Amino acid sequence: MTDKSQDDIDVLPAPLPSIRHMTKEDILGALKAGVKDFMRAPLYGLFFGGFFAIGGFFLLYMLASYKQPWWIMPMAFGFPIIGPFAAVGLYEVSRRLRGNETLSWGGVLSAAVNERKRQLPTMAFIVMFVFWIWMYQVRTLVALFAGLNPFSTVQSFTDFLFASTNGYAFLAVGTTVGAFMSLALYSITVISIPLLLDREIDFMSAIIVSIKTVLESPVVMLSWGIVVTFLALFGMATGFLGLLIVFPILGHATWHLYERAVLR
């Protein structure tokens, strides 16, 4: 019997990272670590937070220009969902601070830009695909419950929502569908994106680890999602200026939550 050649030997896939059960102390610990990282490197936080705040201003401008205020609600709730991609630079800052590595603009920015050569662009495509499905289902619901009546102002849209039976139905159905889609999107991204930055792993494995983390500690992970959403909405309610502080703290904190969830 002859030995198999090297090319014939099956290469087993690397095992998935192990995860641990999370507690509420992990949320508090991650937030404290996020604040600490922001205080240690505030210029980086303000820089990346500024991009997110500018994106918010641009969103409002587009909504006002096209006079389609019904996009405000799904955009507002979807905005924090895509935040993890904008937080890649903050993850890199936290990673370097953890390892006591030297921080430099060139190093942090190049690390974020170099992610285009790895698995993160595929994750970005998945998230944007789901997000666009979300947007189209909102448009479908508007057509179903509001008919062809245009909403040229925020006030007219608000009157429809809170002063008509169809408006209440739109809120109920839209919130239910939106909650389901945001939960699905959150589950596949909350751990997978920092994991892809931290390790050489394929995007499907990263998604599986992220979902397993949510299923292992559903109350804690869903609580974290609620914390992120409310803090992000608070930042948006301040005219997006609050995102200059809120976004970097949440970005750093998400990295530390990932480190607490995935064992090395």
C-alpha positions in Angstrom: 0.0 0.0 0.0 1.4 3.4 -1.0 1.3 6.4 1.1 -1.0 9.3 0.1 0.6 12.2 -1.5 0.5 15.5 0.2 -2.1 16.8 -2.2 -4.4 13.9 -1.4 -4.5 14.5 2.3 -7.7 16.1 3.4 -7.3 19.3 5.3 -9.7 19.6 8.2 -11.3 23.0 8.7 -10.2 24.9 11.8 -12.5 24.4 14.8 -14.9 27.2 15.6 -13.8 29.5 18.5 -15.4 28.5 21.8 -17.9 30.9 23.5 -18.8 31.5 27.1 -22.0 32.2 28.9 -22.5 35.9 29.4 -23.9 37.8 32.4 -25.1 41.3 33.0 -21.8 42.1 34.5 -20.3 41.6 31.0 -22.4 44.4 29.7 -21.4 46.7 32.5 -17.8 45.7 32.1 -17.8 46.2 28.4 -19.3 49.7 28.7 -16.7 50.7 31.4 -13.9 49.4 29.2 -15.4 51.3 26.2 -15.4 54.6 28.2 -11.9 53.9 29.3 -10.7 53.3 25.7 -12.4 56.5 24.6 -10.7 58.5 27.3 -7.3 56.9 26.4 -7.6 57.7 22.7 -10.3 60.5 22.4 -9.1 61.9 19.0 -9.6 58.5 17.3 -13.1 58.2 18.9 -14.1 61.7 17.8 -12.7 61.1 14.3 -14.7 57.9 13.7 -17.7 59.3 15.6 -17.6 62.3 13.3 -18.0 60.1 10.2 -21.1 58.6 11.8 -22.5 62.0 12.7 -21.9 63.3 9.2 -23.7 60.2 7.9 -26.7 61.1 10.0 -26.8 64.7 8.7 -26.6 63.4 5.2 -29.5 61.0 5.9 -31.7 63.9 7.2 -30.8 66.0 4.1 -31.8 63.2 1.8 -35.1 62.6 3.6 -35.9 66.3 3.4 -34.8 66.7 -0.2 -36.9 63.8 -1.5 -39.9 64.6 0.8 -40.4 61.0 1.9 -40.6 61.1 5.7 -41.9 57.6 6.1 -38.3 56.4 5.7 -37.4 58.1 9.0 -38.4 55.3 11.2 -36.8 52.4 9.4 -33.7 54.4 8.8 -33.5 55.5 12.4 -33.7 51.9 13.6 -31.5 50.5 10.8 -28.8 53.2 11.3 -27.4 51.5 14.5 -27.4 48.1 12.8 -24.8 49.1 10.2 -22.8 50.8 12.9 -20.4 47.8 13.4 -18.9 48.3 10.0 -18.2 52.0 10.7 -16.7 50.9 14.0 -13.9 48.7 12.5 -11.4 51.5 13.1 -12.5 51.7 16.8 -12.1 47.9 17.1 -8.6 48.3 15.9 -7.9 51.0 18.4 -9.2 48.8 21.2 -7.2 45.8 20.0 -4.0 47.8 20.0 -4.7 49.3 23.4 -5.3 45.8 24.8 -1.9 44.6 23.4 -0.2 47.8 24.5 0.7 48.5 20.9 1.6 51.9 19.6 -1.3 53.9 18.3 -0.8 55.7 15.0 -3.2 57.1 12.4 -1.4 55.3 9.7 -1.6 52.0 11.5 -5.2 52.2 12.5 -6.5 53.6 9.1 -4.5 51.1 7.1 -5.7 48.2 9.2 -9.3 49.3 8.6 -8.7 49.8 4.8 -6.9 46.4 4.5 -10.1 44.7 5.7 -11.3 45.1 2.1 -9.0 42.2 1.2 -10.4 39.8 3.7 -13.9 38.6 4.6 -15.5 41.9 5.8 -16.7 43.1 2.4 -18.8 39.9 2.1 -20.4 40.6 5.4 -21.0 44.1 4.3 -22.8 42.8 1.2 -25.0 40.5 3.4 -25.9 43.3 5.8 -26.7 45.8 3.0 -28.8 43.1 1.2 -30.9 42.5 4.3 -31.1 46.3 4.9 -32.5 46.9 1.4 -35.0 44.2 1.9 -36.1 46.0 5.0 -36.4 49.3 3.1 -38.5 47.7 0.4 -40.9 46.0 2.8 -41.4 49.4 4.5 -42.3 50.9 1.1 -44.7 48.0 0.5 -46.3 48.5 3.9 -46.8 52.2 3.2 -48.5 51.4 0.0 -50.7 48.8 1.7 -51.8 51.0 4.6 -51.6 54.5 3.2 -52.4 53.9 -0.4 -51.2 56.5 -2.9 -51.5 59.4 -0.4 -48.1 61.2 -0.4 -46.5 62.4 2.8 -44.7 65.6 1.9 -43.9 66.6 5.5 -43.0 64.9 8.7 -46.2 66.4 10.3 -48.5 64.7 7.7 -46.7 61.4 8.3 -47.1 61.8 12.1 -50.8 62.6 11.7 -51.2 59.4 9.6 -49.4 57.3 12.2 -51.2 58.5 15.4 -54.5 59.7 14.1 -55.8 56.9 11.9 -56.6 53.2 12.2 -54.4 52.4 9.2 -51.6 54.3 10.9 -51.8 52.2 14.0 -51.9 49.0 11.9 -48.9 50.2 10.0 -47.0 50.8 13.2 -48.0 47.4 14.6 -47.1 45.4 11.5 -44.0 47.5 10.6 -42.6 47.3 14.1 -43.1 43.5 14.2 -41.5 42.9 10.8 -38.7 45.4 11.6 -38.0 43.8 14.9 -37.6 40.4 13.4 -35.3 41.6 10.7 -33.2 43.7 13.0 -32.9 40.8 15.4 -31.7 38.6 12.6 -29.2 41.2 11.4 -28.0 41.9 14.9 -27.5 38.2 15.6 -25.3 37.6 12.6 -23.1 40.8 13.1 -22.7 41.5 16.8 -19.8 39.1 17.2 -18.9 38.2 13.6 -17.5 41.6 12.6 -15.0 42.0 15.5 -14.2 38.3 15.1 -13.3 38.8 11.4 -11.0 41.7 12.3 -9.3 39.8 15.1 -8.8 36.4 13.5 -8.3 34.7 10.1 -11.7 33.1 9.8 -14.3 32.8 7.0 -17.4 34.8 7.1 -19.8 31.8 7.5 -17.9 30.6 10.5 -18.0 34.0 12.0 -21.7 34.3 11.5 -22.2 30.9 13.1 -20.1 31.9 16.2 -22.2 35.2 16.4 -25.5 33.3 16.3 -24.3 30.8 18.8 -23.2 33.6 21.2 -26.7 35.1 21.0 -28.4 31.7 21.6 -26.0 30.9 24.5 -26.8 34.1 26.3 -30.1 35.4 24.8 -31.1 37.8 27.6 -27.7 39.4 27.9 -27.1 39.7 24.2 -30.6 41.1 23.5 -30.1 43.5 26.4 -26.9 44.7 24.8 -28.7 45.2 21.5 -31.3 47.3 23.4 -28.6 49.3 25.1 -26.9 50.0 21.7 -30.2 51.0 20.1 -31.3 53.4 22.8 -27.9 55.0 23.1 -27.7 55.4 19.4 -31.2 56.9 19.2 -30.3 59.3 22.0 -27.2 60.3 20.0 -29.4 60.9 16.9 -32.0 62.8 19.0 -29.4 65.4 19.8 -29.1 66.3 16.2 -26.5 63.6 15.7 -24.0 65.6 17.7 -24.3 63.1 20.5 -23.0 60.4 18.2 -19.5 62.0 18.5 -19.4 60.6 22.0 -21.9 57.7 21.9 -20.6 56.0 18.8 -17.0 55.6 19.8 -17.9 54.4 23.3 -20.3 51.8 21.8 -17.7 50.8 19.3 -15.0 50.2 21.9 -17.5 48.5 24.2 -18.6 46.1 21.5 -15.0 45.0 21.0 -14.7 44.3 24.7 -18.0 42.4 24.7 -16.7 40.3 21.9 -13.5 39.6 23.9 -15.6 38.5 26.9 -17.8 36.3 24.7 -15.2 34.4 22.6 -12.5 32.4 24.3 -9.0 32.5 23.1 
